[in-house]
Amino acid sequence: MALSWAALSAGSRSAGLKLAGAIGAVVLILDQFTKWVALEHLLDPPRLIEVAPFLNFVLGFNTGVSFGLLGNDSPYGPWLLSGAALLVVAVLVVWAARSDSRAEAASFGAIAGGAVGNIVDRLRQGAVTDFIDLHAFGWHWPTFNVADIGITGGVGLLLLSGLWPRKASGDDAPAGRDGAPR
C-alpha cells in the first residue's frame, strides 16, 4: 500500500486513536529499552562511546524539562513535572480521539509516547535518562533520548499536517448546482 499525503491526512476517529496508541506504545518501548541499554553500558564505569565524529553516547540525567529547563533539587519537582506531563498526555489522547487526520493522530501518539517515557524515568529515578550527544561544526546540542525524538518528531509532524489540505467530508464538501454535496 502506497503512503500518500492524502492518506495521511484522512482517517476515521477510532482509527486515529488506535494509530496514536500504537505509535505512542512504539515510542515508549523504544525509549525505555534504549535507556535501559544506556544505563547498562554507560553507567558503570562512566564512559563516553564515540559512534561517529558528530555523535557520542554519554549518560546524563535531566531533572528539568527539555534541555534542563526548570531543573532543581526539590523532592517535589519530579512529581510536579510528571503531573503536568500527565495532563498534557490526557489532552493529547482526547485530541487523538477527536481527530480525523492520521497525521495528527500519529503526531499526538508520538508526543504522548515520549512524554510517558520521560514520566516513567522521573517517577522511577527522579530524573530523565539522556544519552544521545550530537555535535558538529562547533555546535553542541544538549544530550537527549528517544522520548525527546518522539516529542520533537511529533510536534514537527503536527506542524506539517497543518499545511496539508484536508479531504472534504460530506458535511463540508462543496455543493453542486442542485445544492447536494459532490
N, C-alpha and C positions, 0 to 999 in steps of 0.2 A: 504494500500500500504506500503510495507516494504521499509525502507530507507537504502540504502547501500552506500558504498564508491564510487562505480561506478556511482550510480545515482547522487551523489553529485558532481561528477567531470565532468559530461557530461550534456550539455543542449544547447538550441538554444540561439542565441544572443538576440532576442526580449524577450524571456522568462527570460533571465538573467537580463535584465533591469527592467522587471516587478517585479521579485523577489527582486532585490536590492531596488526598490521603496517601495515595501510592507514592507520589513524588516526595511528600514530606517524610514518609517512612524510609525511603531510599536515602535521602539526605541524612536523616537521623542515624541510620545504621552505619553508613559510610563514615560519618563524623565520629561516632563512638568507637568504631573499630580502629580508625586511623589514630585516634587519641590514645587508645589502649596500646597500639604498636609503638607510638612515640614514647609513652611512659615506660614501656618495657625496654626500649633500646636507647633512649636518650637520657634517662634519669640516673642510672647507676652503671658506670660512672657518668657524671655530667659531661656531655660532649656535643660537638658540632659535627654534622655529617655534610660534607660538600657534595652535592648532587650534580651541579653544573656551575659554571662560572658566575651565574646570576641567581642560583638557588641553593639554599642550605636548609637542613633540618636542624633546628635548635629548640630546646624546650624552654617555654616561658609560661608564666601564669598571670592572667589578667584578672584583677579584682573589680575592674570597672566594666564599662560597655565598650563599644567599638574603639579601638586604638587607645584603650586605657582611660577614656573619659569617665569621670565620676568615680574613679577608683579611690578607695580609702580603707582604713583598717577597722572600720566599725563592724562589730559582730552582726549587726542587722543589715549591712549592705547587701550580702548575697540574697537574703530573704526579700528585701525591698525590690531589688533588681529583678529577681525571679518572679515576684508577684506582678510587677509591671509587665514583664515579658509574657506571663501567662494571660494577662488581659489582652495584650496585642494578639496572641495566638487565638484566643476566643473570637476576637473581631475578625481575624483572617478566615477562620472556619465559617463564620456567618457569611462573610463576603463570598467565599468559595461556593457555599451552598446557594447563594442568590445569583451567582454569575452564570451567564450563558456563553461565556467565552472560555475555550480551552486554554488559551494563552494566559488569561487572568487566573484561572484555576491552578494552572501549573505554577504560576508566579506565587500565588498565595501558599501553595503547598511547599515550595522550596523555602520561602521565608519562614513559614511555621516550623518546618523540619529543622532548619538551622537554629531558630530560636529555642526550640525544645532541647536540641543538643547542647546548647550553652547553658540552659537552665539545669539540665542534669549535672553538668560539671559544677555549677555554682552551689547547688544543694548538696552534692556529694563531697566536694573538697574546698568550697569557699572561694574558688576562683576558676576561671575558664582556662583549659589547657590550649596553648597555642604552640605551633611548631614549624610552620612554613615561613621561611625567611627569604623574601625576594629583594634583590638589589641589582642595579645596573646603572652605568654611566654616572656614578656619583650620587645616585638617588637610592634611598633605602626605605622600603615600605615597612610599616610595623608588622611584626610577626602575627600570623593569623592561622585559621584552621578550616576544615571542610565546612563546618557550620557557617562560618563567615562567607565562604564561597557561595553556599546556598542562598544566604540572605542577600548578598550583593547581586548574584545572578538573577534571583527572583525579582528584586527591585528593578534591575535593568530590563528584564523581560516585560515587567508590568509597564514600564515607561514606553517601551517599544510597542506593546499591544495597544496603547492609546493612539498610536499612529496608524494602525491597520484599520481599513474600513470594516464596519460591522455588516454582516449579512442581514438584510432586511427580513423581519418576521412578518407573518400575516397581518399583524396589528399595525406595523409602521411601514408596510410596503406601499410604494406609490400606487395610487388608484388609477384604474383605466378610465376610458371615456364614459363607461356606464357607472362609474363610482365604485366598482368592485376592485379589490386588491388584485394586482397582476401576479 
